[in-house]
Amino acid sequence: MRSGTGSAATVYVVGCHDTKGAELGFVRGLVSAAGLRTVTVDVGTRPPAIPADVSAREVAAHHPDGAVAVLGIDDRGLAVSRMADAFLHFVEGRTDISGMIGLGGSCGTAIIAPGMRALPVGVPKVLVSTVASGNVAPYVGETDICMMYSVTDVAGLHQISRRVLGNAAHAVAGMVGRDLPREDSKPALGLTMFGVTTPCVTQVARALEADYDCLVFHATGTGGRAMEKLAASHLLVGILDVTTTEVCDLLMGGIFSAGEQRLDAVARAGIPYVGSCGALDMVNFGALDTVPERYRGRTLHVHNPQVTLMRTTPAENRAMGEWIGRKLNACHAPVRFFLPEDGGPSSSAGRMTCRSCASRSVGTPSRRDSRPWPGSSDIAGLEQWPRRTRSVRPVAGMGNGNRPSRREKGGPIVPGAEEQGGFWRNRRPLSKAPHLGLRHSPGFAKELCHGPNGPRRIAPARRGGAAPPRFHRRPAAGHRRDPGGRPA
């Protein structure tokens, strides 16, 4: 959307021309004096005092119900809400926006901010607002909007407003008019990280940094949204979602939820996705006394004075698996979801709880089940992380405690599929699970996986209910194989 820098660049100057016409004209003059082309946009809901290059009626016409749904209605709040929608659609349809500066009070800010959030990350956005000294999260969201407090109301030009508005105008002019140093950029990957997944993500990033820019996002709700904003802006070529803990907080009411839209941008962007269940076994709350009453009897761990963790139950794990499965089934690009074979949280108390939960859901866990999974405290195992996990096709029901396996590629796997499959591991089925809606596709594509001697290709499954391809048992510690793959 950014058309360039220098004289070819265009800065949009946005505000309500019924009340902010003089101030918008002042800002436009300073930006134009810097040698940049300007376009003024009126987003007011009343007749303007000073005309703009793009009238309010032209903006309002971008509302799904037309300009009549925005202008001329008596409900001020409704008019502001609809104008915000119209401005959002207006911005999405423009291809010449190199930067944007907006001025507004509470209503103007509510109208302008959604349109600014629609701009790709990196396009300069400056919003001078009377509400910028409080909680600006609802306005900024996961984008790079620069909000500046107006100090006084945006009502007239005087010694204070001229200085504040002048600084804002020169700021956006400098951002748009100056080139950044050019570097040989590498394609960017998005990675999610939490404290317990830091060792894993650090080593994964280290292994990829020669070929990719590894952008790490703290999975605190805002981090997940920011990563998906970059994906929606086509600034990422792939996502390694090692830490999906934000799903816990969404479904169980924690404080680090990324919202119901988590993973939607992955499907829309059409980029490869690799995910795992990092920190998916705990819900984040604030201080201990803020934990909801309904959870007071649960297993809680005070992570620090401001964060309390709650261990999830098998039923909650199943709900998260179904939610993730539904989201990933909407993806058309390659998708893999990894479940570490050495499952368990990083803390010793968490591992004990995890074992008991696993016992209730699938039976007595093996000794391997109770060891920490790579990415927590098992640092020595991180070098082998790709081989110590099993790749699972997105499927409703992941996280219910059943042992994972590699899953066939093919069409979307959805609940209610008629052909039911089973969990396959080490050449034999572990359990049939029709309630998960697994389906073995006759058109199983070739899949790159690890045999005893490194990567190998798996042949397509035969028609007529043939079993999925066999997988070699991972050798026990100290067990050697000769070059032919036979036990030594």
C-alpha positions, 0 to 999 in steps of 0.5 A: 500500500505504501507507494514510495518516498520523497515527492512520489509519496502521499500522506493522508490527513484525516479528521472531522472537518466540521470541527477540526478544519483549521487544525487539519489545514495547519498540519497539511501545510507543514507536510506539504512544505516538506515536499510531500503530496497530501490528501485531506479526508473528512470523516465527520458526520456533520456538514464541514466548515472547510471542504476536504479533498475526499468528502465525508459523503464519499467516505460514507459511501464505502459503508456496506449499507451506503452513505444514507446509513451513516449521514443524516441520522440522529443517533450520534454514537451510531453515526460514529460507529458506522463512519468508522466502518466506512473509513475502514473500507475506504482505506482498504480500497486505497493503493496510494497511502504512504503515510497517514496522520489523524487528529481527533477527540474521542469520536474522531479517534474512534473513527480514524483508528480502525482505518489506521489499523488496516494499513500494513505494519511499517506504513507510518501512522500518527494519531494526535488524540485527546484520549492518548494519555490513557489506555490506548490498547483499544485504538492501537491494537496489534499495529504500529500506530504512534499516538500523541496526546494533544495536551489541550483539546483539538479546538483552535490553533494557539501556542500549545496546539501549534507546537504539538500538531507541528511536531506530529506533522514533522514526525509523519513527514520525516517517516515518509520522506526519509529512506531507511538504510537498505539491507539484504533482507531475508524472508521472515518467520514468526515464532511464539514464545513463553518462558517455558518454551524459551529454550526450544524457540531459541534453538529453533531460531538459531538453526534458522537464522542463517536463512530467515529473519526469526521474529519472536513474539511473546504469547501474551495475547497481544503477541499472537495478534501482532504476529498474525497482523504481520501474516495478514500484511504478507510480511511473513513467509511462515509461522512456527507457533510453538507456544499456543497458550493463548488458546487456554486463556481464550477458552478458560478466561485467562488474561493472555487471550489473543481473541477468537480470531487467533489462527484466522490470519494463518488461513487467510494468508495461505502461508505454511504453519508449524504448531505445537502445544507449548504452555498449552497446559496452563491458564494465566491469571493475574495475582493469586487473589484475582483467580476467579472463584470457580477455579479456587479449588484447582491446582494453582502455581504462583509464577510471580506476584503478578501471574498465577498459573492454573493446570488444565484438565483433560476435558479442557485439553480436549476443548482446546484440541477441538478448537485448534483443529477447527481453525487449522482445518480451514488452512489450505497451505501446508500445516503440521502440528507437533506433539512432543513424545516426552510430554509434561510441563516444566515444573516438577509440580506440574509434571506430577499433576500432568501424570495424574491427568494423563492416567485418568484420560488414557490409562497408566502413562509410560515412563517416557510420558512423565519426562519433561518435553523438549522446550521446557527443562529437557535442554539436552534433548532440544537438538533432536527436537524435530525427531522427538516429536510426531507430526499430526495433521490438524484434527478436532480433538487434539489435546485429549490425552491420546498418544499422537501419531503421524497423520495422513495428508489429504483433504480437510479432516473434520468432525463427523467424517464417515471413514474413521481412522485410528491412532497409529504408532510403531506399526500398530493401532493404539485405539480407534477414535471415531469421536475425533472425526479422523479420516484416512484419505485414499489420496494420501500424499507423499510425506517427508518423515524420519526413518531410522537412517534419516529422512525418507519418503512414505509411499501413498496408501492403497485404496480399499481401507489400507492401513496407514504407512508403517513407522519405525520404532525409535531406538532405545537409548544406546541401541545402535543400528547398522547402515542398513537399518538393522539392529547391530 
